């Protein structure tokens, strides 16, 4: 009898806690805010264009190998300070080397700040020794954004979705790529890759310049000193010391095996970057909880300003009323408007692909051309090109989570040369893709074959359809 009472008591507590989570950590995020009128009235697409070259020059960092090598190269060249922020770091060879590069910079006297998401940043739970190894270094400050608290279920949402590195007052690397082997195609990695891209911004003047680099740094400063950030790993430990030795040894061996990657005698950012008339930074607010869709609003205004063409790329397309209206506006403008995204078969995100499955008909009905990637791996980049002149690159997905819940940041780049280069790169993926006709079918006469969907994934999509539809605002 006592055992039954105990079991019933535990079950009752579980049900009460589940209701508490739903009421405090799930249902409140169904509310969708609008931007204030004063914010909306202050946004003009004309302000994102310039008449002459600005301080910043830009380069596209596209391939997985280029993304990895660029990170290590610019960190190796740091002299005074490095600011780093990432949503996710997936443990593996590339992440060990990335953290080894941060340790190496700190050992040289460079001041390092590392800010990662408290839930998906990769430095908690079983990976705590990594956090202790990094956070205890005297030249490294490590902080977590919004670490989840079981007693405060609203902390389960509201993630730091940012991805950038700032080196001294000279270089900014920003995009949609997280840290992990699947983004960098490390030797021996045999699982599906996630294709992404970054923008490298070169500040040609340095300190005191009117560079977008300092706008991003100001943004990080506000986050760094905000109430949602914690610094839990500043005390050294034996396992932290051991992990530091491992990271240093692995990085030193990699440097010895790849000396050309760390040769800075040929660094000439001026010669292999594109001139830009303006590089602008926009972002969501940084508090946890439901956000006003500021990044989405700015992006929408830029897309609506198009006169000839709009090319959009997002790994996920999950509709909310604002995004559905935007796509309908694009379709009604009489311009060439298209979206490149993963097919349901190629998407590695089961919840997102299920939500996309439910919204696919409405997307087609908007009049925007829908193109689905059929390649061996998957797309993860978030890129938008207006009139083949203005490029927008960053962390913002076309989904409700990017619009209303997570931190998001984007660079808008007024550079015809950069936009042409970016368009050429996107065309490589388009050649492995198929356009979806109005009936939802692929053309039968294409040389590209549709990627087959495994039976298990088909079952999963149909099984998850109604639960995902119910909580689509969290996807």
N, C-alpha and C positions, 0 to 999 in steps of 0.2 A: 504493500500500500504506500509506504514512504517513497519507494522508487517511482511509482506512478505519479505521486504528487510532485516529486522532483522533476520528472520528465515534463509534466504539464506546466510546471513553473518556468522551466527553461524555454519551452515552446512559447509560452505567453510573453516572456521577455523578448524572445526573438521577433515575434509578431509586432510587439510594441516598438522595438527598435527599427524594424523595417518600415513601419508607418511613420516614425520620426524621420527616417532618411528620406522617404518620399515627400513628406510635408516640408522639410527644411532644406533638403539637398537636391531634389529633383523638380518638383512642381514649380518652385519659384523661377526656374530658368525657362519656363514656357512663356514668360512675359517678354514681349519684344518691344524695346524702346524705339523712339525716333530721335533724330538729332535735334538739338535746340535750333530755333529759328535764327538766332544770331550766328551760330556756327554755319548753318546752311547758307545764309546770306553772304558770309565772308569767303565762300569758296567760289572761285572762278577758274575755269580751265585755262584762260589766257595767262594766269599767273604761273603756270607750269612751263611756259615757253620763254625763251630769251632771244635777243637779237644778235648777240655776239658771244664768242667763246667765254666760258666762265672759268673759275679757278680749278674746277675738278675735271679730270679726264677719266674715262671708263673703259673697262675691258670685260668681256664675257669669259667666265670660267665654267666650262660646260662638261667635259668628259669626267667620268669618275676618277681616273688617274690624275687628271689636271686639278680636280678639286682637292684631292689629298695632297699632292705635291705643292700646290700653292699655299696651303695652310702651313705646312712645315717650313717652307721657304721664307714666308714673311715673318713667322714667329722666330726663326733663326736670325733674321736681320733686325729684330727689335733691339732698341738701345736704352729706352727709358721706361716705357709703360705699355702694357697690353691690357685691353678690356675684352672679355669674352662672355658671350651669352648664348646658351643653347637650350632648346626644348628637350632633346633626347640625346643621350650618349649610350650607344649599345656596346657592351663590352666585347672586345675582340682585339685583334692585332692593331688595327688602325687607331682605335681609341687608346690603347696602351701607348702607342707612339705619339699620339696627339698630347696626352697628358705628360709623357716624357719630354716633349718639346716645351710645354709650359714650365716644367721643373727646370729644364736646362736654362730657359730664359731667366727664371727666378734666381738660379745659381749664379748667373752673370750679373745680378744686381737689378734686373728689370722688375718693376713693380707690376704685379699681375692681379687683376680682379676677375673672378670667375663666378658667374651667376647662372644657375640652372634651375629648371622646373623641379619643384619639390616632390613630384610624383613620378615623372617619367625621365628625369634628368640622369638617372643611372648611377647616382652616388649615394644611395641609401640601401637599407636592408642588407642583402648578401654582399653588396659592393661597398659597404661602409669602410673597409680598409683603404680603398682608393681615396675616399673623402678624407680620411685621417691623414693619409700620406700627403695629400695636396694642401688641405686646410691648415696643417701644422707648420708649413714652411713659412719662415718669417717674412718672405717677400710675396706671399700669395694670400689674398683674402678670398675665401669661398663662402658664398651665400646661396640659400635655397629660396625660391619663390613659392609661397603658399604650400608648404608641406601639409599633406592631409592629416586631419585629426578626426578620429572616430566619433568623438563627442560633438564635433562641429561639422556635420555632413555637407554643409555648403562649401567646405574646402575641397570636396571631391571633384568639383568642377572649377572653372576659372584657371586655365593653365597658361604658363608662359610659353608662347609658341614662337619666340624670337630665335633667330640664328644669325650671329654676326661676330666678327673679330675686328677690333680697332688696334692698329699698331702705331705707337708714337702719335705724332700729329700728321702722319703722311698717308697711311693706307687704311681703307675700310673694305672688308669683305662681307657682303650681306646677300642672303638669298633664302632658299627653301630647304637647303640640305642640312640634315642632322649629322652627327658624328657616328660612324659605324661602318663595318666592312661592306654592308650591302649598298652603301652610297659610294664606296671608293674602289670596289672590285680588287681587293687585295689578292695577292698570289695565294692560291690554294682555296679561295672562297668559291664554293660551288652552288650556293643557293641563288634564287632569283635576285637580280639587282633592282635598285630603285634609282631611275635616272632623274637627276635634278640639275639645278644650275645656280650659280652665284654671279654677282657683279663685283668686280674689284674697282674701287674708286681710288684714284691717285690725286691727292691734294698737292698741286704743283707749287704752292707758296709756303705752306707750313703754318706754324703758330700765328694766330691773329688773322688768318685768312677767312674769307666768307665761304667756308667749305661745308658741305653737307655732313662731313665727318663729325663736326662739332655738334651738329643738331642731334645726331645719334648718340653721341657721348652725353649730352645734356639729358636725353631720354633715359639713358642708363643710370645717370646720377639720381634722377627722380625715383626710379625703381629701387635702386640700391639703398636709398635712405627711407624707403616707404615702410608702412606698417605691416605689409604682407611678406616681408623678407626676413629670414632667420639665418643666424650664423652658428650652426651647431657643431662644427668640426674644427676647432682651433687648438685643441689640446692634443699633444703628441701621444703616441702609444707604440708598443713594441711591434704590433702588426702593421701600424702605419710606417714605421721605420723600415720594416722588411719590404713592404710594397714599394716604398720610395727607392730602395736599392734595386729592386726588380725593374722598375720603370726606367731608372737611369741607365742600368746595364743594357736593357733592350734598345733604348734610344741611341746609346753610344755605339752599339754594334751596327745599328741601321745607318748611322752617319758614316761609319767606317766603310760600310758596303756600298754607299751611294754618295760619294764625295761631290759629284757634280751638282747634286740637288742643293748643296749648301755653299756653292761658290757664288758669291755676290759681285764678283768683278764685272760681270756682264749685265748687271741690273740697269735697265734703262726703261723705266715705266713710261717715259715720255714717248718713246718711239713705237711701242706696241699697244698703246691705248688710243681710244677714239676721243676726239674733241667733243665737248658737249656745251650747248648754250645755257643749259640749266640742269641741275640735279636737285630734286626736291624730295623731302622726307615727310611721310605722313603715317599715322598709326592710330590704333585704338587707345582708349584710356587703360590704366594699369591696375585699377582696383579689382578685387575678386567680386563675383556677383554679376548680374545682368548689366551689360554695357550699352551705351548708345552706339549705334553702328557707324562710327565716324570714319573708319578706314573704308568701309564699304560704300559710304556716301560719296567720299572723295573719288574713289575708283569709278563709281557710277557716273559722276559728273564728267570725268575724263572720257569715258567710253561714249557718253551721249554727245560729246563735242565733235565726234568723228564726222567727216564730210565724205569720205570715200570707203574706208574699210576699217574693220575691227577684227583682230585675231586674238582669241582668248585661249589660254591653256590652263587647265586645272585638273589635278588628279581625281577630284570628286566634283560632281554637280548635284547639290541637294537643295531643292527649292524651298524658300520662304516667300511670303508675299512680296517683299521688296525685290528679291532677285528675280522672281517671275515677272514682275512689272518691268524690270530692267531689260530682260531678254525680249519681252514683247516690244518694248521701245526700239531695241536694236533691229528686230525683224520688220518693224513698220517704217524704219528710216529710209529704206530704199538703198542701202549701202551693202557692201559685201561683208557680212558678219558671220563668223564661224567660231566654234568651240572645238578644241582638241582635248580629248579626255581618254581615260582608260576604258576599254570595253569591260563589261561585267566579268568576262572570263579572265582578263588580264589584271584586274584590280586585286591587290593583296589585302584590302580592307573589307572584311565580310559585311560589317554593318553599313559602311558607306556604299558598297556596291548594291546592297539590298535596297537602301533608300533611293539610290539612283535608278534602280530597276522600276521603282514605283513612280518616279518623276519623269521617266524617259519620254512618255507620250506628251506630257505638257511642254517639255523642252522642244520637241519637234514641232508642236503646234505654235510655238512662238515665232517661227519663221527663220530663226537662226540655224545655219547649217551645222549639223552635228557630225563630228568625225571621231571615230573610235580607234584607238591604238590596238594593234593585233600582234605586236612583237613578242619576243620570248620573255621579256622582263616587264617592268611597269614604269609609268611616268609619275613623277612626284613634283615636278616644277610648277610654279605658279607665275604665269607670264601673260601680259596683255599689251598688245601693240595697236596704236591708234594712227591711222593714215600712214603707216609705214614710216613714222617720224618720231612719235613719242612712245617710249617703252616703259612699262611698269613691271618691276620684278621684286619679289619678296616672299613673304610667308603666307599671304592671304589666299585661302581656298574659297571656291564658290560654294559655301555651305553655311548653315545657321551658326555653327560653333565659331567660325571665323568672324561672322558678322556681330554676334551679340555676347559671346562668352569669353573667348581667349584674348590675350594680348596678340596683336598683329602689327607688322611694320612693313612698309613698302618704299621703294625708291622709284620716282618718276624721272625719266631721263630724256631730255630733249636733245637727241643726237640722231641725225639721219643715217650716218655711217654705222653707228651701233645698232640701230633698228634694222638696217639691211642685213647686217651680220647675224643678228638674232633671228630674223625671218629665215635666212638660209639654214640655220641650225634647226629650227622648228620643222622646216620642210623635210629634213632627213627623217624625222619621226612620222610626218604625214605620209611619206612614201611607204611606210609600214602600217598604214592605217586604212580604214574604209569609211566612206561617208554613208550615213544612215538615211534612207529615203523616208518620205512622209508616212509610209506604212510601217516603218520600223524595221525594214529589211535592208540587207546589204546588196550591192549590185552583183549579178551573177556572172558578169563578163570581166571581172577584175583579175589581175595577176596576183593580187594579195589574197591569201586564203584566210577566212575567219578563224580566229583562234578557238579551238574546241573548248567547251566548258565541261570540266569533270562532273560526273553524275553527282558526287557528293556535294559539290558547290551548288548545283541546281537544287538539290534537296534543301540545302541550307538557306538559299535565297527565299524559297517559298515558305520554309518553316519560320523564318525570321520576319517575314513580310509585315504581318500585323503588329507584333511588338515594336519593330523599328518604326513603323508608321505612327504608332502612338507616342513614341518618344523621339521623333525625328529632330526636334529642336536641340537635342544633345549630341547629334551625330556630326 
